[in-house]
Amino acid sequence: MKVRSLFPAAWLMLLAAFSFGSAVHAADMEKIKQVGGSTLAQEHLVLQITESDLQRQNLVLNVANNVLKARGGPDQIDVEVVAFGPGISMLFANNHHAERIQSLADQGVRFSACKNSIAGATRKLGKEPEMNSAAQPVEAGIARILDLVDAGYVLVRP
């Protein structure tokens, strides 16, 4: 008799858990949509680049490329690279990796460029640097990362 009396309660708890899970998933998808991410992808990754070193930049691009291959492409994983501080140089139009960046952008990888870092580079260079056409300006790189993490992205700093 106790089993019967528990069954309706257990069923209601299970139904509530599924309903809550769906609501959370819908909320996450809304957050992902708000940050411009892919709501179709199963996984969401943000890669941080803060170094001007070409080897470090190469590593970040390798990680983006490798994760796309390993996870089944942009339909399965949504990738955004956020550049700020000295790492903003990766998104300069004349950067050594410009063609690779464009190739990754063509595959769906997004590249965010911190406006504060662009302003700092402008002061240092004496003129505004020409940016890679794949670079999308954002107010602050670290704020962009925080928004992405809040939306459910995993942050990796290779």
Protein Blocks (a to p, Z undefined) as FASTA:
>chain_A
ZZmmmmmmmmmmmmmmmmmmmmmmmmmmmmmmmnopafkbmbdcddddfbfbfklmmmmm
mmmmmmmmmnopjklpccddddehjllmmmgmklmklmmmmmmmmnopacdddfklmmmm
mmmnopacdddfklccdfblklmmmmmmmnopacddZZ
